[in-house]
Amino acid sequence: MVRKSQSTSDNSVTYETETKIKETKVEYPKNYADGPGKFQRNTFGLLGDVDYEFAEDGSVNWRSMIKDEHLFPNRSWFDLRKKDLPRSIDGLKDHQLLIKLSGIKELAKLRGFTDVSYEVVKCQPDHVAVICHMSFLPNYETGGKAVQFQDMANATLDNTSSFATKFLETIACNRAFVRCVRNFLNVHIVGDDEIDKSNNPGGGTNNSSLNISPSLTPYSMVQNLAKEKLNCSNFEEFKVILRDWWKDGKYQNERAKDWSDFSDISPTDARILMREING
C-alpha cells in the first residue's frame, strides 16, 4: 500500500510504502499439538511455550528455572556443622543445596545446545580427568551467536566410593557435564555428581594407607584455613565466600573466575587470601 502526504511548509510531497508482514501459520498433525507445536524457539532463542524468569539485567535467571524436585539438602554441609538435616529445601540457601543430574539435563534442554563432546585428558586406574565441550544455541543473551563452552572435572579413588570407583570415566564425564552447564548458566548450586563421595573426605585413601603426609603448599594452606575459619567443606563453598567478598569490595580478583579448585590459586594470590581469611 502506498500512502501520499504533502507538507504544508514547503509543499513537498512524500510517498510512504506501508508493508504488512503476514505471519505464516504452521499446521501440525493433531497428535503434534503437545510435541513440535510446543517445542519451538522464538526470535529470542527461547522456547515459546515456557514461562521464563528474568534477572534485573534482563538476562534469563536460569537458577529460578530449576524445579524443586531436582534439589535437595546438602547433607555434608549440615554434617560438618553438626546440624540436623532439614526435611525439605524450604528456606535453604544455594550453598546448602545440591542439584540432581536430572535438573542439569533439564536446564541444558531449556537453554538449547547442538552438541556435547568429551575429551579425556588423563586416564589412569586411579584418576580420570575429562573436559566437557558444549555448543550452545544462539539467543538474545549472546547477541544471536552460538557459544562454545567447556569445563573440566575428575574422578579418582579418593573422591568416589562404592561401585563408582569401577566407573571413573563415567563419573568424570558426568561431573564435567554438570560443571559445564551450571557454570555457563551462572548457577551456583553444586551438582550432586560433583561432590566428594568417598568414605574419607578430605584425606586421600592412597596417602592414608601409606601414612604419607600431604605436601604443604600455599593453596593447601588456603584450603585448610577456609575449612577451619570459614566452614568451607569444598571449593564450591569457598567460591560462594569469594563472590560475597567481591560484592562487599573486600576481595576482588579477576583471576578468581578461572579457578575451579584450590590448586588453581597461585602462591601470590594464596598469600593474599590467607591474610583476608585471618582477618
LODOMI-168365 format. One record per residue: residue in one letter; x, y, z negated of N, C-alpha, C in turn. Coordinates in steps of 0.1 Angstrom, whole numbers, padded with zeros to 4 digits, always signed. Atoms other than C-alpha are relative to their C-alpha. Example, Ala and Ser with C-alpha at 12.3 -4.5 7.8 and 13.67 -1.06 7.14 Angstrom:
2
A+0009-0012+0000+0123-0045-0078+0009+0012+0000S-0009-0011+0000+0137-0011-0071-0008+0011-0008
% end
This chain:
279
M+0008-0012+0000+0000+0000+0000+0009+0012+0000V-0008-0012-0001+0014+0034+0010-0009+0012-0006R+0007-0012+0006+0004+0065-0011+0006+0013+0004K-0005-0013-0005+0008+0101+0002-0003+0010-0011S+0001-0011+0010+0014+0130-0022+0007+0013+0005Q-0005-0013-0005+0020+0167-0015+0003+0009-0012S-0005-0009+0011+0040+0191-0037-0007+0014+0002T+0006-0013-0001+0023+0224-0045+0010+0011+0000S-0010-0010+0001+0056+0242-0049+0007+0003+0014D-0007-0002-0012+0073+0236-0016-0007-0006+0012N+0008+0006-0011+0046+0219+0005+0006-0012+0006S-0006+0013-0005+0068+0188+0009-0009-0011-0002V+0009+0012+0000+0051+0155+0015+0009-0012-0004T-0007+0012+0005+0062+0123-0003-0008-0012+0002Y+0007+0013-0002+0052+0088+0007+0006-0010-0010E-0004+0010+0009+0054+0062-0020-0006-0014+0003T+0004+0014-0003+0052+0025-0014-0003-0008-0013E+0004+0007+0012+0034+0005-0041-0001-0015+0003T+0000+0015-0002+0042-0032-0042-0005-0007-0012K+0006+0008+0011+0022-0056-0062+0006-0014+0001I-0006+0014+0001+0040-0088-0073-0010-0010-0004K+0010+0010+0002+0017-0117-0070+0007-0012-0007E-0005+0011+0007+0025-0144-0096-0004-0013+0007T+0003+0013-0005+0027-0179-0082-0005-0009-0011K+0006+0010+0010+0005-0203-0101+0005-0014+0003V-0005+0013-0002+0022-0236-0106-0011-0010-0005E+0009+0010+0004-0002-0265-0107+0007-0013-0003Y-0006+0013+0005+0006-0297-0126-0010-0011+0000P+0009+0011+0002-0009-0331-0127-0006+0001-0014K+0007-0002+0013-0034-0333-0156+0009-0005-0012N-0008+0006+0011-0011-0355-0177+0013+0007-0002Y-0013-0008+0002+0018-0330-0174-0003+0012-0009A+0003-0012+0008+0000-0304-0195+0008+0001-0013D-0008+0000+0012+0019-0314-0226+0014-0003+0002G-0014+0004-0003+0051-0321-0208+0007+0012+0007P-0007-0011-0008+0067-0300-0180-0008+0014-0001G+0007-0013+0001+0039-0274-0184+0004+0008-0012K-0004-0007+0012+0052-0266-0218+0015+0003+0000F-0015-0001+0001+0090-0272-0215+0006+0008+0012Q-0005-0009-0011+0098-0242-0192+0006+0012-0006R-0007-0012+0005+0122-0214-0198-0004+0012+0008N+0004-0012-0007+0112-0178-0190+0012+0008+0004T-0011-0009-0006+0133-0149-0176+0011+0003-0011F-0009-0003+0011+0149-0145-0211+0009-0013-0003G-0007+0012+0003+0162-0181-0211-0006-0007-0012L+0006+0007+0012+0138-0191-0239-0012-0008+0005L+0012+0008-0003+0111-0217-0239-0013+0007-0002G+0012-0009+0001+0078-0200-0232-0010-0005-0010D+0010+0005+0009+0058-0222-0255+0004-0001-0014V-0006+0000+0014+0080-0218-0286-0001+0014-0006D+0001-0012+0007+0074-0192-0312+0013+0003-0007Y-0014-0003+0006+0109-0178-0319-0001+0011-0011E-0002-0011+0010+0120-0157-0348+0013+0007+0004F-0012-0008-0005+0145-0129-0342+0006+0008-0012A-0008-0007+0010+0172-0112-0362-0002+0015+0002E+0002-0015-0001+0174-0074-0368+0007+0005+0012D-0006-0005-0012+0198-0070-0339-0006-0005+0013G+0008+0004-0012+0173-0086-0315+0004-0014+0005S-0004+0014-0004+0191-0120-0312-0009-0010-0007V+0008+0011+0006+0174-0153-0320+0005-0003-0013N-0004+0005+0013+0175-0162-0356-0001-0015+0000W+0000+0014-0002+0185-0198-0350-0002-0007-0013R+0001+0007+0013+0187-0206-0387-0015-0002-0003S+0014+0001+0004+0150-0199-0391-0008-0010+0009M+0007+0010-0009+0142-0223-0362+0001-0014-0005I-0002+0014+0005+0153-0253-0383-0012-0003-0009K+0011+0005+0008+0123-0272-0397+0005-0005-0013D-0004+0005+0014+0123-0280-0434+0002-0015+0000E-0001+0014+0000+0120-0317-0425+0015-0005+0003H-0013+0003-0003+0156-0316-0413+0010+0005-0011L-0009-0006+0010+0170-0300-0445-0002-0008-0013F+0002+0006+0014+0177-0315-0480+0012+0005-0009P-0010-0006+0009+0197-0305-0511+0013-0007+0001N-0014+0006+0000+0235-0310-0511+0003-0005-0013R-0003+0007+0013+0240-0335-0539+0013+0003-0005S-0013-0003+0005+0277-0329-0541+0002+0014-0006W-0001-0014+0005+0272-0292-0547-0005+0000-0015F+0006+0000+0013+0250-0299-0577+0007-0009-0010D-0008+0009+0009+0270-0329-0590+0013+0007-0005L-0013-0006+0004+0302-0308-0590-0003+0010-0012R+0003-0010+0010+0285-0282-0612-0009-0006-0012K+0007+0008+0011+0268-0309-0634-0015+0006-0001K+0014-0005+0000+0233-0296-0624-0009-0011+0006D+0009+0010-0005+0202-0317-0617-0003+0003+0014L+0003-0001-0014+0195-0324-0581-0015+0004+0002P+0014-0004-0002+0163-0305-0570-0008-0010+0008R+0008+0010-0007+0134-0325-0557-0004+0006+0014S+0003-0006-0012+0128-0300-0529+0010+0010+0004I-0009-0011-0004+0146-0273-0509-0005+0014-0003D+0006-0013+0003+0124-0246-0522+0009+0009-0008G-0008-0009+0008+0144-0216-0534+0015-0002+0002L-0014+0003-0001+0178-0231-0524+0006+0009+0011K-0007-0008-0010+0204-0211-0505+0007-0009+0010D-0006+0008-0011+0221-0222-0473+0012-0009-0005H-0012+0007+0004+0253-0233-0491-0004-0011-0010Q+0005+0011+0008+0232-0256-0513-0008-0011+0007L+0007+0009-0008+0217-0274-0484+0009-0008+0010L-0006+0008-0011+0226-0300-0458-0010-0001+0011I+0009+0002-0011+0212-0304-0423+0002-0013+0006K-0001+0013-0006+0205-0337-0407+0004+0001+0015L-0003+0001-0014+0218-0347-0373-0012+0003+0009S+0013-0003-0008+0182-0346-0360-0003+0015+0001G+0002-0015+0000+0180-0309-0369+0009+0007+0010I-0009-0006-0010+0211-0301-0349-0004-0003+0014K+0005+0004-0014+0198-0321-0319-0011+0009+0004E+0011-0008-0004+0166-0301-0320+0004+0014+0003L-0005-0014-0003+0184-0268-0322+0007+0001+0014A-0007+0001-0013+0206-0278-0292-0010+0000+0011K+0010+0001-0010+0175-0287-0273-0008+0014+0002L+0006-0013-0001+0158-0254-0281+0009+0011+0007R-0009-0009-0006+0189-0234-0271+0002-0003+0014G-0002+0004-0013+0194-0254-0240+0015-0001+0004F-0014+0002-0004+0226-0269-0226+0000-0009+0012T-0001+0008-0012+0237-0285-0194+0008-0013-0001D-0009+0012+0002+0264-0309-0205+0007+0000-0013V-0008+0002+0012+0283-0322-0235+0010-0011+0002S-0011+0010-0002+0317-0340-0234+0009+0000-0013Y-0009+0001+0012+0342-0352-0260+0014-0003+0005E-0015+0002-0003+0380-0350-0259+0006-0006-0012V-0007+0006+0011+0398-0374-0282+0015+0005+0000V-0014-0006+0001+0430-0356-0293+0009-0008-0009K-0008+0009+0009+0441-0382-0319-0009-0012-0003C+0007+0012+0002+0431-0418-0322+0010-0010-0006Q-0008+0009+0008+0448-0439-0349-0009-0008-0009P+0009+0008+0009+0434-0467-0371-0006+0007-0012D+0005-0007+0012+0430-0443-0400-0003+0014+0002H+0002-0014-0002+0425-0410-0383-0004+0002+0015V+0005-0003-0013+0404-0399-0353-0004+0015+0001A+0003-0014-0002+0402-0362-0341-0006+0002+0014V+0008-0002-0013+0377-0351-0314-0004+0014+0002I+0005-0013-0004+0369-0319-0296-0013-0002+0008C+0012+0000-0007+0333-0314-0285-0001+0012+0009H+0002-0011-0009+0328-0293-0254-0015+0000+0005M+0013-0002-0004+0294-0279-0246-0002+0012+0009S+0003-0011-0009+0280-0258-0218-0015+0004-0003F+0013-0005+0004+0250-0237-0230-0006+0008+0012L+0007-0007-0011+0224-0224-0206+0000+0015-0002P+0001-0015+0002+0223-0186-0199-0013+0004-0006N+0012-0006+0006+0199-0165-0219+0003+0015-0002Y-0002-0015+0002+0194-0128-0228+0011+0003-0010E-0010-0002+0010+0218-0132-0257+0014+0000+0006T-0013+0001-0006+0247-0140-0234+0001+0008+0013G+0000-0008-0012+0238-0114-0207-0003-0008+0012G+0004+0008-0011+0223-0141-0185+0011-0009+0006K-0011+0008-0004+0256-0160-0183+0001-0013-0008A-0003+0013+0007+0263-0197-0191+0012+0002-0009V-0011-0001+0009+0287-0201-0220+0005-0014-0003Q-0006+0013+0004+0312-0229-0227+0005+0003-0014F-0004-0001+0014+0319-0235-0264+0006-0014-0004Q-0006+0013+0005+0340-0261-0282+0003+0001-0015D-0004+0001+0014+0347-0272-0318+0006-0013-0002M-0008+0013+0003+0368-0299-0334-0004-0005-0014A+0002+0007+0013+0363-0324-0362+0008-0013+0000N-0007+0013+0001+0379-0355-0375-0007-0010-0010A+0005+0010+0009+0371-0387-0393+0012-0009-0004T-0011+0007+0005+0396-0405-0415-0005-0010-0010L+0003+0010+0011+0397-0434-0440-0002+0008-0013D+0000-0008+0012+0400-0406-0466-0013+0008-0001N+0012-0009+0001+0368-0387-0457-0013-0008+0005T+0012+0008-0003+0344-0416-0448+0000-0012-0010S+0002+0011+0009+0331-0446-0467-0009-0011+0006S+0009+0011-0004+0313-0479-0464+0002-0004+0015F-0001+0005-0014+0306-0490-0428+0006+0010+0009A-0005-0011-0009+0316-0456-0414+0015-0001+0003T-0014+0002-0002+0352-0465-0418+0003-0009+0012K-0002+0009-0012+0348-0490-0390-0004+0007+0013F+0004-0007-0012+0334-0464-0366+0005+0015+0000L-0005-0014+0002+0357-0434-0370-0002+0008+0013E+0002-0008-0012+0354-0424-0333-0014+0006+0001T+0014-0005-0001+0316-0422-0335-0003+0011-0011I+0002-0010+0010+0317-0403-0368+0006+0013+0004A-0007-0013-0004+0343-0378-0354-0008+0007+0011C+0008-0007-0011+0321-0372-0323-0012+0007-0006N+0012-0006+0006+0290-0366-0344+0004+0013-0008R-0005-0012+0008+0309-0342-0367+0003+0011+0009A-0004-0011-0010+0323-0323-0337-0012+0006+0007F+0012-0005-0006+0289-0320-0321-0008+0009-0009V+0007-0008+0010+0273-0308-0353+0007+0014-0001R-0007-0013+0002+0300-0282-0358-0001+0009+0012C+0001-0008-0012+0299-0271-0322-0013+0008+0001V+0013-0006-0001+0262-0264-0322-0003+0010-0010R+0004-0010+0010+0258-0247-0355+0010+0012-0001N-0009-0012-0001+0289-0225-0351-0003+0009+0011F+0004-0008-0011+0278-0214-0317-0013+0008-0003L+0013-0006+0003+0243-0206-0330+0001+0008-0014N-0002-0007+0012+0257-0190-0362-0009-0005-0012V+0007+0007+0011+0241-0215-0386+0010-0004-0010H-0010+0002+0010+0259-0216-0419-0004-0012-0010I+0003+0012+0008+0243-0248-0433+0009-0011+0005V-0009+0011-0003+0268-0276-0434-0008-0013+0004G+0007+0012-0004+0258-0307-0415+0003-0012-0009D-0002+0012+0008+0253-0339-0434+0011-0009+0006D-0011+0008-0006+0276-0356-0409+0014+0005-0003E-0013-0007+0002+0304-0331-0417+0006-0003-0014I-0006+0000+0013+0308-0337-0454+0008-0013-0003D-0008+0012+0004+0333-0360-0471-0009-0010-0008K+0008+0010+0007+0315-0392-0480+0009-0011-0005S-0009+0011+0006+0345-0411-0493-0003-0002-0015N+0002+0003+0014+0344-0427-0527+0009+0008-0009N-0010-0007+0008+0373-0405-0538+0002+0014+0006P-0001-0014-0006+0365-0369-0526+0011+0008-0007G-0011-0009+0005+0394-0345-0530+0013-0007-0001G-0013+0007+0001+0420-0372-0531+0001-0011+0010G-0001+0010-0011+0432-0394-0502+0002-0014-0006T-0001+0014+0005+0429-0431-0506+0014-0005+0002N-0014+0005-0003+0463-0437-0489+0010+0005-0011N-0010-0006+0009+0482-0413-0512-0002-0006-0014S+0003+0004+0014+0464-0425-0544+0005-0015-0001S-0005+0014+0001+0472-0462-0536+0015-0001+0000L-0014+0000+0001+0508-0453-0531+0006+0008-0011N-0004-0008+0011+0509-0430-0560+0009+0011+0005I-0008-0011-0005+0523-0402-0539-0008+0013-0002S+0006-0013+0003+0516-0366-0549-0001+0008+0013P+0001-0008-0012+0503-0343-0521+0009+0011+0000S-0010-0011-0001+0527-0317-0509-0007+0013-0004L+0006-0013+0005+0522-0282-0524+0003+0010+0011T-0002-0010-0011+0517-0257-0496-0009+0012-0003P+0009-0012+0003+0502-0221-0496-0015-0003+0002Y+0015+0002-0002+0469-0233-0481-0006-0010-0010S+0006+0009+0010+0466-0262-0506-0002+0007-0013M+0002-0007+0012+0471-0237-0534-0013+0009+0001V+0013-0007-0002+0442-0216-0519-0011-0010-0002Q+0010+0010+0001+0422-0248-0517-0003-0003-0015N+0001+0003+0014+0429-0256-0554-0007+0012-0008L+0006-0011+0007+0421-0221-0566-0015+0002+0004A+0014-0001-0005+0389-0220-0545-0009-0010-0008K+0007+0010+0007+0378-0252-0562-0001+0004-0015E+0000-0003+0014+0388-0241-0597-0008+0012-0004K+0005-0013+0004+0377-0205-0598-0013+0004+0008L+0012-0004-0008+0350-0202-0570-0010-0012+0001N+0009+0012-0001+0335-0237-0574-0003-0004+0014C+0002+0005-0014+0340-0245-0537+0005-0014+0001S-0004+0014-0001+0340-0282-0531+0005-0003+0014N-0005+0003-0014+0348-0279-0494+0003+0014+0007F-0004-0012-0007+0360-0254-0468-0012+0008+0004E+0012-0007-0005+0325-0246-0456-0006+0009-0011E+0005-0008+0011+0315-0233-0491+0010+0012-0002F-0009-0011+0002+0347-0212-0492-0003+0010+0011K+0003-0009-0011+0337-0197-0458-0012+0009-0004V+0012-0008+0005+0304-0186-0474+0006+0012-0009I-0006-0011+0009+0325-0167-0500+0007+0010+0009L-0007-0009-0008+0347-0152-0473-0010+0010+0007R+0010-0008-0006+0315-0139-0455-0005+0010-0009D+0005-0010+0010+0303-0123-0487+0011+0011-0003W-0011-0009+0002+0337-0107-0492+0001+0010+0011W+0000-0009-0012+0336-0093-0457-0011+0010-0001K+0011-0010+0001+0302-0077-0463+0002+0010-0011D-0003-0010+0011+0314-0062-0496+0012+0008+0003G-0012-0007-0003+0346-0050-0480+0012-0004-0008K-0011+0005+0008+0367-0070-0504+0011-0006+0007Y-0010+0007-0008+0385-0091-0478-0006-0001+0014Q+0004+0000-0014+0382-0085-0441+0011-0004+0009N-0011+0005-0008+0404-0106-0418-0006-0006+0013E+0006+0005-0013+0395-0111-0381+0004-0014+0003R-0005+0014-0003+0416-0143-0380-0008-0011-0007A+0007+0010+0007+0393-0160-0405-0011-0007+0008K+0010+0006-0008+0367-0166-0379+0005-0012+0008D-0006+0011-0007+0391-0191-0363+0003-0011-0009W-0003+0011+0010+0396-0211-0395-0011-0010-0001S+0010+0010+0002+0379-0244-0396+0004-0010-0012D-0005+0008+0011+0399-0259-0425+0010+0008-0008F-0010-0007+0008+0422-0247-0453+0013+0000+0006S-0013+0001-0006+0451-0259-0433+0002+0010+0011D-0001-0011-0010+0444-0232-0407+0005+0013-0005I-0004-0013+0007+0453-0205-0432+0015+0001+0000S-0014-0002+0000+0487-0191-0426+0006+0003-0014P-0006-0003+0013+0512-0187-0455-0003+0015-0004T+0002-0014+0003+0508-0149-0453-0014+0003-0005D+0014-0001+0004+0470-0150-0454-0003-0007-0013A+0003+0008+0012+0471-0176-0481+0005+0008-0013R-0005-0008+0011+0492-0153-0504-0010+0011-0004I+0009-0011+0002+0467-0125-0499-0013-0006-0007L+0013+0006+0005+0437-0148-0506+0002-0004-0015M-0002+0004+0014+0453-0161-0538-0001+0012-0009R+0001-0012+0008+0456-0126-0551-0015+0004-0001E+0014-0003+0000+0420-0120-0542-0008-0009-0010I+0007+0010+0008+0408-0152-0559+0003+0002-0015N-0004-0002+0014+0428-0145-0590-0005+0013-0006G+0006-0013+0004+0413-0110-0591+0009+0009-0007
% end
